Amino acid sequence: MNRDEHQNLGRFIDLLIDAICVVDKSGRFEFVSASAEQIFGYRPDEMIGMKVLDLVFPADRERTLAAALNIMQGHENTHFENRYVRKDGQIVDILWSARWSEDHQQRIAIARDITRRKNIERRQAALYAISEAAHLADDLPTFYQGIHHIIEQLLPAAHFAIAAYDANTCELSFLYDTDTAKTADTSVPYLDEPTKNSLKSTSLKQLNSINLTTDQGDSNNSAFCRQVIHKAAPLLVNLDSLSEHSVKIRNIVKRSQACWLGVPLKLQQDIIGVLMMHSGINTTAYTQQDEELMGFVSTQIASAIERQQMITKLKHIALYDQLTQLPNRALFHDRIQVALAHAHRENTRLSLLFLDLDKFKWVNDNCGHHIGDALLQITAQRILHCVRKTDTVSRFGGDEFVILLDDVGSENNSLKIAQSILTALNQAFHITDQLLHILPSIGIAHYPQHGIDEKQLLASSDAAMYQAKKRGGNRIQECS
């Protein structure tokens, strides 16, 4: 083939959509066809002499090098995929078909841009992963961590947060925030530790009502999230686009020297929160494609959060007394089974306190049920302040409370806790404009002296409580 024929062939090669690349033994480009510019963003003359690995996305370099060495050993590879960083910073997915020319000591490869297809695959994979995370997560914090992991597979996120937004109160609450390395505290001050660990979240309004991490004033995270909510659309800000945004947003991005991306979490037309992230310093900036991708998956995330919140709410209703937020009989049953198994295995003691309020019916009949309900709520708080974090305080119904003292050590320790409860409940109850005195009768049963299972211990502590009532009430009675 003469020189003119080579030149004519070169012109035909330049018409190809795929790029033809020739790489020498040291891994540098020796030739690239004109279409390489559409794929990599560099002119062919700029690429000549560049190291291939310098353009490869950092996370893909190790396996790309391994594939190159394999090809140089004479193994043809026609379906190798990896990612490259374009001249403009965007990431492209490439499908390679390559072989080694022993005579010329060169790798000859054809590169095809498959970014569009890979983005579709990533969307589908993200949807599946979100659905799976919602199904497998035991609670909302676990689900939020799962979402974080899924997003990390799609985009770099030096900082990642999920915020809830209540349109009625304009409150912003951070449910998950890697800046604080923890999820929001969903605790109610007077709940016991096992209950705090179990009670996660119900609805966005209820989340705000139980003292989540609330709007942090002029913090970067809050200000950025509020801008996303105000815009009601994805917000992508980097150092090159500062002039398009407010002074506050410009200052946030300048201080962090990072690219920020936020997308609203929507259900129908209502914004229920924001998913926010920013890249680290000197990492690849987010692109318009990334914004579109996150806008797409955010709808699925919002639906999954709503579904997971509803499941959590239903679980809570099934396991907790709705008036006092204490564990109900069903949850108490689970707790005492675990405690009994531990006590049997470790040869430790536990105690059961059965508590009943004397003349509680009089309060309901003479003051109204709303006063009675308030009294029960205050009673629950007072009891919880007297026990350890590992103990379980349960409401069995009406004015009956059962307290499980796990690994209590000695009978004397149980009596001290019971006496502390008695003293606390002997103090007057100030409810609205009324001053009430309601006194308890407390029965105590110990494991294993008074029973070796739940049924026996409940019966023994209940009988002891009625003995206390017969003796005039407002006293503690150990099972005989």
Buried (B, 14 or more C-beta within 10 A) or exposed (E): EEEEEEEEEEEEBEEEEBBBBBBBEEBBBBBBBBBBBEBBBBEBEBBBEBEBBEBBBEEBBEEBBEBBEBBBEEEEBEEBBBBBBBEEBBBBBBBBBBBBEEEEEBBBBBBBBBBEEBBEEBBEBBBEBBBEBBEEBEBBBBBBBBBBEBBEEBBBBBBBBBBBBBEEEEBBBBBBBBBEEEBBEBBBEBBBBBBBEBBBBBBBEBBBBBBBBBBBEEEBBBBBBBBBBEEEEBBBBBEEEBEEBEEEBBBBBEEBEBBBBBBBBBEEEEBBBBBBBBBBEEBBBBBEBBBBBBBBBBBBBBBBBBBBBEBBBEBBEEBBBEEBBBBBBEBBEBBBEEBBEEBEEEEBBBBBBBBBBBEBEEBBEEBEEEBBBBBBBBBBBBBBEBBEEBBBBBBBEEBBBBBBBBBBEEBEBBBEBBEBBBEBBEEEBEBEEBEBEBBBBBBBBBBBBBBEEBEBBBBBBBBBBBBBBEEEBBBBBBBE
